[in-house]
Amino acid sequence: MKAALYVHLPFCVKKCEYCDFVSYAGKLGKADEYIDAVLNEAKTRKAEYGLTSLTSAYFGGGTPSLLSASQFTRLTEGLCSLFRPEEGAEITVEVNPGAVCREFLAACKAAKVNRVSLGVQAYQEKLLRLLGRIHTFEDAERTVELIGEAGIENVSCDAMFALPGQTVGELLETLGALAELNIKHISCYSLILEENTPLYRKVAEGRLSLPDEETCREMQLKAVGFLQDRGFERYEISNYALKGFESKHNTAYWTGGDYLGLGCAAHSYMKGERFSNPPLDEYLSGKNKTDVQTVDAQGRLEETVLLQTRLTRGIELSAFQRAFGSANLRQLLRNAAKYPDYTEVSGDCLRLNTEGLMVQNALVLELLSGLSA
Ligand code: SF4
């Protein structure tokens, strides 16, 4: 079989103030042991699923660019001896400005990495400091240059909005600065304030305050038009790309494709099973695939509506009918018709408009009402 591959590399220089991901500061000394564990896990999953080829691969984290060039080469050569990337497969590595060197990027190029995702987050020094990022915007600019010099042309940058004290103007300043870099893709995410993070505590104690709902709404609306004017089309709630540069790997997640996640805390969806791995120490002791759930037809139906309404192209109605039947299709369209300000049917697709995408979570529950697989 073939699938998309995700490899989690959980090492970071320091934890950012808002970070709730499974990532660790000060544990880079375990990287060699970790790579051995990932390669062992890959062999087990290959035997289990008969996985031979990769539609895409994504090395995320954490900060994958903290690995040395030789560690990254050992990892990718080990994986390529097990799985063959399809011709032209998108292979992405996450990089953080201030935590990457030329040698690492050369190793990426040699491993046929053809896309880099760069965590920039904001243009303004004060916001980067508030987030606990270890870099400046100038570091990000220099990193984009280094990536280009290494011969990798497809670069995506992340930006965040709804940050404490952030104004609409500051968000647009960030997006404008990113659009001027030679990049192809921008992910623009809302801050999710997670409990157990330093930023959460500062907001809870009243030391920082988040922008109000109306400001956040204005940020989203303005970001869509601002990026569109610069050639970046919105194709998913949080993602914008120049034509032809939509992320193929992430699109596999949103459209229900099989994907194998390797490494601590990685999630997988393979042949109707969802499973995940434990945190670092347990993972290094040899435990993986510890939480397994079978996704039944109702689960697939709900995930289809939940994930495909994130895409601006929406749900493909003929495929939905083939998978879940005519009665469910009729019910879905009846539900959507109750929300004409938020939904639209165009050709073979049911999609949420810009207003609908703002309330996607709530709307999905309404769209699923009365559907049963
Ligand atoms: S770099 Fe990313 S993964 Fe690492 S601490 Fe910061 S937000 Fe978390």
Boltz pocket constraint, residues with backbone or C-beta under 6 A from the ligand:
constraints:
  - pocket:
      binder: B
      contacts: [[A, 11], [A, 12], [A, 13], [A, 14], [A, 15], [A, 16], [A, 19], [A, 20], [A, 21], [A, 23], [A, 61], [A, 62], [A, 63], [A, 96], [A, 119]]
      max_distance: 6.0
